[in-house]
Amino acid sequence: MKNLGANRVADPARRAAHRRGHLSEFAALCVLMLKGYRPVAQRFAAHGGEIDLIVRRGGTIVFVEVKARRSLSAAFAAIDARKRERFSRAARAWLARKPEAAGKTFRADAVFIVPGAWPKHVKDAFELNLGGKLS
């Protein structure tokens, strides 16, 4: 039987996309740190969702989605309803593991990376649904 996971890693296009994703997350984190945010976690995955960056500033914890696309409109469009729900599930899972986060303010931001432009940080880019079940 073939090991599909090994073939994916060996695929040069997938490796390049993976590398671009990591570089985009690094650029986003640098921009956020220049704005006074401090990193809490990176690439948190749980319950079928993933959060690229979790940062904080003061009493606010921000869950950040990073999207690198050829255009700003394509980056905005990439955060569809399914992505938002999976993102929210992962945020709920992270919060369930962090009782010290109680009493903080939570927000879902996005950082959009497009060629030839400074990364665009959008506060409250989409609604964060923290009221659902974790299952």
N, C-alpha and C positions, 0 to 999 in steps of 0.2 A: 504494500500500500504506500502511496506517495505521502510525503510529509509536506503538506501545503504551506505550513508556517515557515519552513526552511526556504521554500521557493520564493515566498514573498520577500523575505529578507534579502535574498540574492538578486532580486529584480532591481536593476540600476535606477529605474524610474521611481520605484517605491523608496529606495534609499535616499534619492535626491529630495523627494517630497518630505520624507521624515526629517532630513537635515534642514530643509527650508522651514518646516514647522518649528523646530527647536530654535533656529535663529530668530524667527518671528517672535516667539515667546520671550526670548532674551531681550530683543529690542523693545518689546512692550514693557517688560519689567523695568528696563532702564528708564524709559519715559515716565513710568509711574513713580519710580524712586526719585526722579528729578522733581516730581510734583509733591513729594513728601510722604508717599506711601511706603510702607515697609513690608517685605515679603513674609508670608506666613507659611504657604505651601505652594508647590508646583505639581502639575499633572496629577491631581487627585482623581482617582477613578473608583466608583462604587455604584452598585445598583444599576448597571447598564449605562451610566452617564460619566462624563469626565469634565473636570474644571481645569482649565489651563493654568490659571494663577489665582491664588487667594492672597490678598493683601489687606493691610489695615492702615487706617489713619485716624488717630484719636479714638473715639468710641465707635467707629464704623468699620465693619468687616466687609470687604468687597470681593465678590466672586467675579472673576474676569474671564470672558471668552475672547480669544485672540483669533482673528480671521485674516489670512493673507490671500488676496485675490488680485486679479489684473485690474479691477476697477473698484471704486468705493461702493457703487450700487451692487455689484456682485458680492462684495463682502457683507453688506447689510442683508441681502437676500439669503445668504448662507445660514442665517440664524432663523430657521423656520420653527413652526410650532412643535414639531417632534424634537428638534434640538433643544428648545427651551424647556420642554418637559423632562428630558433626560438630564439636562443641566440642573434643574430644580431638584430632581431625585438625588443627584450626587451631592448637592448643597445640603439637603436634609440629612443625608448620611453623615456628612462631615460634621454638621452641627450636633448630631446625636453622639458623636465621639468626643465632642469638645464642650463639656459642661461649663467651662470657664467663659464661653462665649455668650452665656445667658446675660440678658440686659443690654447687649450691644445692638446697634443698628446694622441692618444687612441690606446689601444692594447688589444688583447684577449690572456690571459695566461691560463694555466691549472695547477692544483696541483693534482698529482696522489697519492693516499694513498693505499699502499699494506701492507699486514701483515708482520711484522718483519723488516720493512725498514723505513728509514727516509722519510717523504713526499718529493716527487720530483716535484719541481717547473720548469715548462717549459714556457719560455718566447715566445711570438708569436706562441703559440701552434697551432693556426688556424687563417684563415683570418676572419677579422671582417668586415662585409658588412654594412657600414653606409650610403650608397647611396640610399637605397630603400625607398619606402613609408612606413608610419607608419600604414596604414590601413590593 
